[in-house]
Amino acid sequence: MVMESDDHPAVVVRIVQLYGGHAVRIYARYIWSATTEPDWELGTFRPDSRIPTAKKGQY
């Protein structure tokens, strides 16, 4: 689970491997989203790095 904010919990629904495994793109969806709503991109990250925690106001 990821949190865009306290009022906006989301779940990771898809992880796509990019560039021969040198990066991953993570997609999420709010827990109340209908199945017809598109996933949104959380971001692109290195698979060997920790995903940073958002600071207040960064979402």
Backbone atoms as SQL, in Angstrom:
CREATE TABLE atoms (id INTEGER PRIMARY KEY, chain TEXT, resi INTEGER, resn TEXT, atom TEXT, x REAL, y REAL, z REAL);
INSERT INTO atoms VALUES
  (1, 'A', 1, 'MET', 'N', 0.845, -1.169, 0.000),
  (2, 'A', 1, 'MET', 'CA', 0.000, 0.000, 0.000),
  (3, 'A', 1, 'MET', 'C', 0.891, 1.232, 0.000),
  (4, 'A', 2, 'VAL', 'N', 0.468, 2.231, -0.723),
  (5, 'A', 2, 'VAL', 'CA', 1.126, 3.537, -0.713),
  (6, 'A', 2, 'VAL', 'C', 0.078, 4.560, -0.318),
  (7, 'A', 3, 'MET', 'N', 0.527, 5.659, 0.217),
  (8, 'A', 3, 'MET', 'CA', -0.392, 6.710, 0.641),
  (9, 'A', 3, 'MET', 'C', -0.037, 7.985, -0.089),
  (10, 'A', 4, 'GLU', 'N', -0.965, 8.484, -0.888),
  (11, 'A', 4, 'GLU', 'CA', -0.745, 9.798, -1.482),
  (12, 'A', 4, 'GLU', 'C', -0.883, 10.844, -0.384),
  (13, 'A', 5, 'SER', 'N', -1.812, 10.609, 0.533),
  (14, 'A', 5, 'SER', 'CA', -1.992, 11.414, 1.742),
  (15, 'A', 5, 'SER', 'C', -2.807, 10.558, 2.701),
  (16, 'A', 6, 'ASP', 'N', -3.046, 11.044, 3.906),
  (17, 'A', 6, 'ASP', 'CA', -3.822, 10.269, 4.874),
  (18, 'A', 6, 'ASP', 'C', -5.215, 9.928, 4.352),
  (19, 'A', 7, 'ASP', 'N', -5.773, 10.813, 3.543),
  (20, 'A', 7, 'ASP', 'CA', -7.119, 10.608, 3.019),
  (21, 'A', 7, 'ASP', 'C', -7.149, 9.899, 1.668),
  (22, 'A', 8, 'HIS', 'N', -5.993, 9.564, 1.126),
  (23, 'A', 8, 'HIS', 'CA', -5.934, 8.983, -0.220),
  (24, 'A', 8, 'HIS', 'C', -5.065, 7.718, -0.257),
  (25, 'A', 9, 'PRO', 'N', -5.508, 6.638, 0.407),
  (26, 'A', 9, 'PRO', 'CA', -4.730, 5.398, 0.347),
  (27, 'A', 9, 'PRO', 'C', -4.832, 4.763, -1.038),
  (28, 'A', 10, 'ALA', 'N', -3.751, 4.199, -1.470),
  (29, 'A', 10, 'ALA', 'CA', -3.706, 3.560, -2.786),
  (30, 'A', 10, 'ALA', 'C', -2.960, 2.238, -2.661),
  (31, 'A', 11, 'VAL', 'N', -3.143, 1.390, -3.638),
  (32, 'A', 11, 'VAL', 'CA', -2.433, 0.116, -3.683),
  (33, 'A', 11, 'VAL', 'C', -1.641, 0.034, -4.980),
  (34, 'A', 12, 'VAL', 'N', -0.512, -0.629, -4.913),
  (35, 'A', 12, 'VAL', 'CA', 0.297, -0.875, -6.108),
  (36, 'A', 12, 'VAL', 'C', -0.401, -1.981, -6.889),
  (37, 'A', 13, 'VAL', 'N', -0.660, -1.729, -8.162),
  (38, 'A', 13, 'VAL', 'CA', -1.372, -2.711, -8.981),
  (39, 'A', 13, 'VAL', 'C', -0.512, -3.304, -10.091),
  (40, 'A', 14, 'ARG', 'N', 0.598, -2.640, -10.398),
  (41, 'A', 14, 'ARG', 'CA', 1.425, -3.130, -11.509),
  (42, 'A', 14, 'ARG', 'C', 2.833, -2.588, -11.360),
  (43, 'A', 15, 'ILE', 'N', 3.818, -3.441, -11.647),
  (44, 'A', 15, 'ILE', 'CA', 5.222, -3.036, -11.694),
  (45, 'A', 15, 'ILE', 'C', 5.774, -3.515, -13.030),
  (46, 'A', 16, 'VAL', 'N', 6.296, -2.581, -13.811),
  (47, 'A', 16, 'VAL', 'CA', 6.805, -2.893, -15.148),
  (48, 'A', 16, 'VAL', 'C', 8.319, -2.724, -15.151),
  (49, 'A', 17, 'GLN', 'N', 9.018, -3.753, -15.597),
  (50, 'A', 17, 'GLN', 'CA', 10.474, -3.706, -15.687),
  (51, 'A', 17, 'GLN', 'C', 10.873, -2.954, -16.953),
  (52, 'A', 18, 'LEU', 'N', 11.812, -2.021, -16.828),
  (53, 'A', 18, 'LEU', 'CA', 12.258, -1.195, -17.951),
  (54, 'A', 18, 'LEU', 'C', 13.758, -1.319, -18.148),
  (55, 'A', 19, 'TYR', 'N', 14.218, -0.980, -19.326),
  (56, 'A', 19, 'TYR', 'CA', 15.646, -0.847, -19.631),
  (57, 'A', 19, 'TYR', 'C', 16.449, -2.076, -19.221),
  (58, 'A', 20, 'GLY', 'N', 15.953, -3.240, -19.554),
  (59, 'A', 20, 'GLY', 'CA', 16.673, -4.468, -19.251),
  (60, 'A', 20, 'GLY', 'C', 16.834, -4.732, -17.762),
  (61, 'A', 21, 'GLY', 'N', 15.913, -4.251, -16.965),
  (62, 'A', 21, 'GLY', 'CA', 15.957, -4.485, -15.530),
  (63, 'A', 21, 'GLY', 'C', 16.639, -3.398, -14.735),
  (64, 'A', 22, 'HIS', 'N', 17.061, -2.319, -15.382),
  (65, 'A', 22, 'HIS', 'CA', 17.752, -1.237, -14.682),
  (66, 'A', 22, 'HIS', 'C', 16.797, -0.232, -14.053),
  (67, 'A', 23, 'ALA', 'N', 15.498, -0.368, -14.308),
  (68, 'A', 23, 'ALA', 'CA', 14.496, 0.517, -13.718),
  (69, 'A', 23, 'ALA', 'C', 13.155, -0.208, -13.697),
  (70, 'A', 24, 'VAL', 'N', 12.278, 0.221, -12.798),
  (71, 'A', 24, 'VAL', 'CA', 10.907, -0.280, -12.759),
  (72, 'A', 24, 'VAL', 'C', 9.961, 0.910, -12.705),
  (73, 'A', 25, 'ARG', 'N', 8.821, 0.766, -13.346),
  (74, 'A', 25, 'ARG', 'CA', 7.773, 1.786, -13.285),
  (75, 'A', 25, 'ARG', 'C', 6.634, 1.186, -12.467),
  (76, 'A', 26, 'ILE', 'N', 6.190, 1.928, -11.463),
  (77, 'A', 26, 'ILE', 'CA', 5.154, 1.439, -10.556),
  (78, 'A', 26, 'ILE', 'C', 3.855, 2.189, -10.816),
  (79, 'A', 27, 'TYR', 'N', 2.770, 1.434, -10.919),
  (80, 'A', 27, 'TYR', 'CA', 1.434, 1.993, -11.131),
  (81, 'A', 27, 'TYR', 'C', 0.572, 1.686, -9.912),
  (82, 'A', 28, 'ALA', 'N', -0.308, 2.613, -9.575),
  (83, 'A', 28, 'ALA', 'CA', -1.161, 2.457, -8.399),
  (84, 'A', 28, 'ALA', 'C', -2.598, 2.822, -8.742),
  (85, 'A', 29, 'ARG', 'N', -3.462, 2.579, -7.765),
  (86, 'A', 29, 'ARG', 'CA', -4.882, 2.915, -7.903),
  (87, 'A', 29, 'ARG', 'C', -5.411, 3.164, -6.494),
  (88, 'A', 30, 'TYR', 'N', -6.304, 4.147, -6.376),
  (89, 'A', 30, 'TYR', 'CA', -6.933, 4.400, -5.078),
  (90, 'A', 30, 'TYR', 'C', -7.783, 3.204, -4.692),
  (91, 'A', 31, 'ILE', 'N', -7.909, 2.959, -3.397),
  (92, 'A', 31, 'ILE', 'CA', -8.627, 1.761, -2.955),
  (93, 'A', 31, 'ILE', 'C', -10.104, 1.798, -3.317),
  (94, 'A', 32, 'TRP', 'N', -10.650, 2.981, -3.576),
  (95, 'A', 32, 'TRP', 'CA', -12.070, 3.085, -3.928),
  (96, 'A', 32, 'TRP', 'C', -12.300, 3.182, -5.439),
  (97, 'A', 33, 'SER', 'N', -11.252, 3.122, -6.227),
  (98, 'A', 33, 'SER', 'CA', -11.389, 3.268, -7.681),
  (99, 'A', 33, 'SER', 'C', -12.193, 2.124, -8.284),
  (100, 'A', 34, 'ALA', 'N', -12.997, 2.465, -9.266),
  (101, 'A', 34, 'ALA', 'CA', -13.721, 1.441, -10.020),
  (102, 'A', 34, 'ALA', 'C', -12.730, 0.713, -10.927),
  (103, 'A', 35, 'THR', 'N', -13.043, -0.508, -11.275),
  (104, 'A', 35, 'THR', 'CA', -12.132, -1.288, -12.125),
  (105, 'A', 35, 'THR', 'C', -11.983, -0.677, -13.512),
  (106, 'A', 36, 'THR', 'N', -12.908, 0.183, -13.908),
  (107, 'A', 36, 'THR', 'CA', -12.825, 0.819, -15.226),
  (108, 'A', 36, 'THR', 'C', -11.931, 2.055, -15.231),
  (109, 'A', 37, 'GLU', 'N', -11.572, 2.555, -14.059),
  (110, 'A', 37, 'GLU', 'CA', -10.701, 3.730, -13.990),
  (111, 'A', 37, 'GLU', 'C', -9.258, 3.322, -14.265),
  (112, 'A', 38, 'PRO', 'N', -8.515, 4.163, -14.972),
  (113, 'A', 38, 'PRO', 'CA', -7.127, 3.802, -15.289),
  (114, 'A', 38, 'PRO', 'C', -6.219, 3.876, -14.064),
  (115, 'A', 39, 'ASP', 'N', -5.183, 3.030, -14.069),
  (116, 'A', 39, 'ASP', 'CA', -4.142, 3.115, -13.042),
  (117, 'A', 39, 'ASP', 'C', -3.373, 4.405, -13.275),
  (118, 'A', 40, 'TRP', 'N', -2.736, 4.936, -12.238),
  (119, 'A', 40, 'TRP', 'CA', -1.887, 6.112, -12.417),
  (120, 'A', 40, 'TRP', 'C', -0.457, 5.751, -12.056),
  (121, 'A', 41, 'GLU', 'N', 0.462, 6.435, -12.715),
  (122, 'A', 41, 'GLU', 'CA', 1.886, 6.146, -12.544),
  (123, 'A', 41, 'GLU', 'C', 2.398, 6.790, -11.261),
  (124, 'A', 42, 'LEU', 'N', 2.907, 5.952, -10.366),
  (125, 'A', 42, 'LEU', 'CA', 3.528, 6.453, -9.144),
  (126, 'A', 42, 'LEU', 'C', 4.906, 7.011, -9.459),
  (127, 'A', 43, 'GLY', 'N', 5.628, 6.348, -10.357),
  (128, 'A', 43, 'GLY', 'CA', 6.938, 6.843, -10.753),
  (129, 'A', 43, 'GLY', 'C', 7.824, 5.745, -11.292),
  (130, 'A', 44, 'THR', 'N', 9.024, 6.142, -11.707),
  (131, 'A', 44, 'THR', 'CA', 10.035, 5.220, -12.212),
  (132, 'A', 44, 'THR', 'C', 11.187, 5.218, -11.223),
  (133, 'A', 45, 'PHE', 'N', 11.625, 4.029, -10.838),
  (134, 'A', 45, 'PHE', 'CA', 12.619, 3.883, -9.781),
  (135, 'A', 45, 'PHE', 'C', 13.656, 2.837, -10.171),
  (136, 'A', 46, 'ARG', 'N', 14.827, 2.939, -9.572),
  (137, 'A', 46, 'ARG', 'CA', 15.831, 1.882, -9.710),
  (138, 'A', 46, 'ARG', 'C', 15.387, 0.721, -8.822),
  (139, 'A', 47, 'PRO', 'N', 15.483, -0.511, -9.302),
  (140, 'A', 47, 'PRO', 'CA', 15.004, -1.633, -8.501),
  (141, 'A', 47, 'PRO', 'C', 15.835, -1.899, -7.251),
  (142, 'A', 48, 'ASP', 'N', 17.053, -1.394, -7.199),
  (143, 'A', 48, 'ASP', 'CA', 17.901, -1.624, -6.024),
  (144, 'A', 48, 'ASP', 'C', 17.883, -0.448, -5.050),
  (145, 'A', 49, 'SER', 'N', 16.966, 0.492, -5.240),
  (146, 'A', 49, 'SER', 'CA', 16.909, 1.645, -4.344),
  (147, 'A', 49, 'SER', 'C', 15.595, 1.658, -3.579),
  (148, 'A', 50, 'ARG', 'N', 15.618, 2.335, -2.475),
  (149, 'A', 50, 'ARG', 'CA', 14.428, 2.474, -1.647),
  (150, 'A', 50, 'ARG', 'C', 13.557, 3.597, -2.214),
  (151, 'A', 51, 'ILE', 'N', 12.254, 3.397, -2.255),
  (152, 'A', 51, 'ILE', 'CA', 11.354, 4.446, -2.733),
  (153, 'A', 51, 'ILE', 'C', 11.255, 5.498, -1.638),
  (154, 'A', 52, 'PRO', 'N', 11.546, 6.757, -1.974),
  (155, 'A', 52, 'PRO', 'CA', 11.558, 7.796, -0.938),
  (156, 'A', 52, 'PRO', 'C', 10.166, 8.073, -0.377),
  (157, 'A', 53, 'THR', 'N', 10.144, 8.453, 0.882),
  (158, 'A', 53, 'THR', 'CA', 8.906, 8.844, 1.541),
  (159, 'A', 53, 'THR', 'C', 8.604, 10.292, 1.200),
  (160, 'A', 54, 'ALA', 'N', 7.373, 10.561, 0.804),
  (161, 'A', 54, 'ALA', 'CA', 6.990, 11.933, 0.462),
  (162, 'A', 54, 'ALA', 'C', 6.902, 12.781, 1.728),
  (163, 'A', 55, 'LYS', 'N', 7.346, 13.991, 1.621),
  (164, 'A', 55, 'LYS', 'CA', 7.220, 14.952, 2.712),
  (165, 'A', 55, 'LYS', 'C', 5.881, 15.668, 2.571),
  (166, 'A', 56, 'LYS', 'N', 5.415, 16.258, 3.625),
  (167, 'A', 56, 'LYS', 'CA', 4.137, 16.967, 3.600),
  (168, 'A', 56, 'LYS', 'C', 4.141, 18.001, 2.474),
  (169, 'A', 57, 'GLY', 'N', 3.101, 17.988, 1.651),
  (170, 'A', 57, 'GLY', 'CA', 2.980, 18.920, 0.542),
  (171, 'A', 57, 'GLY', 'C', 3.561, 18.420, -0.769),
  (172, 'A', 58, 'GLN', 'N', 4.197, 17.241, -0.785),
  (173, 'A', 58, 'GLN', 'CA', 4.809, 16.724, -2.011),
  (174, 'A', 58, 'GLN', 'C', 3.885, 15.817, -2.812),
  (175, 'A', 59, 'TYR', 'N', 2.671, 15.662, -2.411),
  (176, 'A', 59, 'TYR', 'CA', 1.771, 14.752, -3.117),
  (177, 'A', 59, 'TYR', 'C', 0.808, 15.503, -3.975);
